[in-house]
Amino acid sequence: MADSYSTLATTLENGVFTITLNRPDALNAYSREMGVELGAAFRMAQRDDSIRCIVLTGAGRAFSAGQDLQEIKDCYSEGGQPLDFGAHLRNQYNTLITRIRSLEKPVVAAVNGVAAGAGASFAFACDLRICTPKASFVMAFVNIGLIPDSAATLTLVQHVGYARAAELCMLGEKLSAEDALRFGLVNRVVEEDHFEASVRTLAEKLAALPTRAIGLTKRALNRAWTATLADQLEYEAFLQATAGGTQDHTEGVRAFLEKRQPTFSGQ
């Protein structure tokens, strides 16, 4: 797949669509152009049935340093127009986070270095996180007098609970990969020499699984946070009726009965 982006690099292999934030000189800081291109890449990933898993990672030594402050520095100059933070988030961040969470395919954050500010928020919005020992997470917002955004106040509480989330958000201290694993914030920490191979193995395993069932599972997990027991039981019954009508369900049962490995098509 040929890249048509200036801030991203993308590849598609064995059902895995890898999106690499590609501004290494700026530590992959988020710019307006990157936001537009990420939106386009994730829209394509949703529509293309050959894509069955998405990996989000960074080029160079960082995952993402968050908002590119150079892009908005004029807002802080004398006489400059102050930044409308609400509009900035609604127009550039919120739709992207919503797309990652609602995309009915697994999204893996391969955190290769520092993930700070909104860069950390992007990683937290993904379904799974795998990182190297050099990776770190920093809720840097408080250090410049802001609150965490891009859904981090929700996803952090979901991942690690209120007390840990409050500590990370209020102190703004760097969290190492080892501590992130201990907190339950990341799924795996893999030595750098084996990182790319481990990410590929995990992503290809996800891509080979029944994609429709994974998408429906994401729906159920996203809804569970605010549901009552009765509501969630009914919603699971509704989604299970959908999953039970897929080709992959039939293939899975037949493979089990025939004592062979299933071959899922994503349908």
NORKA-V438631 format. One record per residue. N is the residue number from 1. NEAR is the number of other ideal C-beta (glycine too) atoms within 12 Angstrom. Layout:
n/near
N/NEAR
N/NEAR
This chain:
n/near
1/20
2/8
3/18
4/13
5/25
6/17
7/34
8/36
9/29
10/33
11/25
12/26
13/18
14/20
15/30
16/37
17/39
18/37
19/47
20/34
21/46
22/32
23/32
24/22
25/15
26/27
27/32
28/41
29/36
30/45
31/29
32/22
33/22
34/39
35/35
36/21
37/29
38/42
39/30
40/25
41/39
42/35
43/23
44/26
45/37
46/24
47/16
48/23
49/20
50/21
51/35
52/39
53/41
54/43
55/48
56/49
57/44
58/43
59/27
60/23
61/22
62/36
63/48
64/50
65/35
66/42
67/38
68/28
69/24
70/18
71/23
72/24
73/12
74/14
75/18
76/16
77/11
78/8
79/8
80/11
81/12
82/15
83/22
84/13
85/21
86/14
87/13
88/23
89/28
90/17
91/17
92/31
93/34
94/25
95/22
96/37
97/35
98/21
99/32
100/38
101/31
102/25
103/38
104/35
105/42
106/40
107/45
108/40
109/44
110/45
111/49
112/40
113/34
114/33
115/51
116/42
117/39
118/44
119/47
120/49
121/43
122/45
123/53
124/46
125/41
126/44
127/34
128/31
129/42
130/41
131/42
132/35
133/24
134/25
135/42
136/35
137/49
138/37
139/41
140/36
141/30
142/23
143/20
144/20
145/10
146/25
147/24
148/36
149/36
150/43
151/33
152/40
153/26
154/24
155/35
156/36
157/22
158/24
159/34
160/29
161/16
162/16
163/13
164/25
165/28
166/18
167/21
168/38
169/34
170/19
171/18
172/25
173/19
174/23
175/38
176/24
177/34
178/20
179/23
180/36
181/26
182/14
183/25
184/19
185/41
186/36
187/27
188/28
189/29
190/28
191/17
192/21
193/11
194/17
195/27
196/23
197/16
198/26
199/34
200/26
201/23
202/31
203/39
204/23
205/22
206/37
207/34
208/25
209/28
210/32
211/35
212/31
213/33
214/33
215/33
216/29
217/26
218/27
219/26
220/26
221/24
222/28
223/22
224/19
225/17
226/12
227/17
228/12
229/10
230/10
231/16
232/20
233/16
234/16
235/24
236/23
237/16
238/17
239/28
240/19
241/14
242/21
243/28
244/20
245/15
246/25
247/21
248/29
249/24
250/21
251/25
252/24
253/18
254/17
255/17
256/13
257/11
258/12
259/8
260/12
261/13
262/22
263/18
264/28
265/23
266/28
267/20
